[in-house]
Amino acid sequence: MSTWLPLLIILFALALAVGPVMWLKPSARDRRLATLRRRAAQAGVVVQMQALPAALGQGSAAVYSSRWQDTRRLQLGWALELQRVEHEMHFRGRWDWRNGRAAPPPAWEALREMLERLPEDACAVVGSEGGLGIQWQESAGEAGFRALESALVEFRPVIEEAIRLPGPAGNRENQA
């Protein structure tokens, strides 16, 4: 027994040293998210964490945003959020406006098309000063990121022009 005691002490000390180090090692999910977010940054997409829509409960999810090209006269501050149930009074199926604040009607058709192309884990579309953002829970992985990136590239310019207030008539004539 006396020969085993030093060995047990050494193994215990080793476990005490290695255990915390292993907790610091990123999980496979953490590595996957880091890769997705790095690819987004390389594509010029800004990633920020934001609270989930109220209908989805507590927690947060990443918002991937494509910056506006020209922020002048944009009507911002609206968000489409995924709701608990589908209803005909919603904007589109389970999607409805946060706090009743809707995007300008000229953008609605593009927004409806965009909603159809989003990954299944998308939970909000946001029009803010930072750009057009899509909040998603990142569980769809690489395929979800490709769908999200494609939607931002295709629809951000269309929605940007649809939510722009018309300029003074005199300015349009001078630009022509």
N, C-alpha and C positions, 0 to 999 in steps of 0.2 A: 504494500500500500504506500509505503514511504517513497518508492521510486515513481509512482504515478502522480503524486501530489505536485511536484515541480512541472510535469508535463501538462497537467490540468490547469495550473496557474498560467502557464505560457499560452495555452489555447484560449483561455478566458481573456487574457490581455490582448491577444491578437484579434479576437472577436470584438472587443471593445474599440479597438483601433480601426478595424476594417468596416464595421457596421455603419457608422456615420458617413464614411466616405461613399459607401454604396447608396445611401439615401440621397446624396448630392448628385449622383449620376442621372442625367436626363433620361426619361422613359422614352419608349419608342414613339408614343403619342407626342411628347414634347419635341422630339427631333423632327417628326413629320410636320408639326405646326411651324417650327422654325424654318423648315425648307419652303413651305407654302408662303410664309410671310416674306422671306428673302426673295423669292421669285416675284412676289407682288411689288416689292420695293424696286427691283430691277426693271419692272414694267412701268414704273412711275405711279403706281397705285399706293396710296397712303393707307396704313392699317392702324385703327384705333379700337380700343375696347369700349363698349357701351352697354348699359343695362338692357336686358331683354325686354321686348314689348310686354306690357302688363298682362296680357292674356296668356303668356307663356310662363309666368311665374318669376321666381327669383333667379338671379344669376346674370351673367354677361356673355356677350358674344362679340366677335370681331366685326368691325365695319370696314369694308374695303372701299375706298373712295377714289374717284377719278376727278381731278381738279377741273374747274371750269376754265375755259380758254379766255373768256372775257366776262368779268363779274359785274359789269355795269348794267343797271336796271333789271337785274334778275329778281323774280318773285320767289323768295326762299322761305324756309321755316316750316315746310310741310314734310310729312312722313306717311308712308303706307305701311301698315303693320299687319302681320298675320294674326287672325282672330281665332278663338277657340272653335267656333262653328261656322259653317257656310250659311250665308243668308242672302236672299235676293236684294236686300236693302244695302248690302256692302258694295263697295266699288267694283270688286271682282271676286266672286266666290267667297273665300275666307279672308280676303284682303280689304282693309278699310282704313280711312284716314285717322291719324292720331289726333285726338281732341277736336275732331270735326274740321280741322284746317287742311283744306285740299289744295293740290297743285292747280295752277290755271288750267281751265278746260282744254286749251289747244294741246296740252301735253298728255291728255288722258289716253288717247289711242296708242301712242308710243309706250306709255307706261303699261297698258294692258298687254301689248305684245311682249314687252320685256319680262313681265311677270311669268309668262308662259315658258320662257327660256332659262329661268333661274334654277339653280340646284334645289333639290327638295328640302334641304335644310336652311334655305334662305328664310329670314323672318322679318325683314323690314327693308324698305327702299327710302332713302333719306335725301332730301334736297336742302343742303345747308351751305353756309358760306365756304366750307371746305371743299365742296364739290358734290357730285352725285355719288351717293354711297349705297352699298348693299350690305346689310347685316346678315351674317350667316354663321352657323354653328360649327363650320369647318369639318363636319363629319363625312362629307361627301368626297373628301380627299382631292386628289389630282384632277379627276373628272369634274368635280364641282368647281374647282378653281378655274379650269378652262372655260366652263359655261359662264361663270361670273365675269371673267376677264373679257370674254367675247361680248357679253351683254353691255358691259361698260363702254367698250370700244365702239360698238354699233349705236347704242342709244344715247350716250352722253351728249354728243353734238346735237342730235335731234331734239332732245328734251331741253337742252340749254337754249336753243333758239325759240322753242315753244313757250318757255316761261319768261322770256324777255319782254319787258314793257316796251311798246313802240316809242321811238324817240320823237322829238318835236318835228313837225312836218317840214320846217325850214331846213333842218339838218339833213334830212333825206334828200331834199332837192339839191343842196350844196354838194352832197357826196356823189350825185349821179353824173 
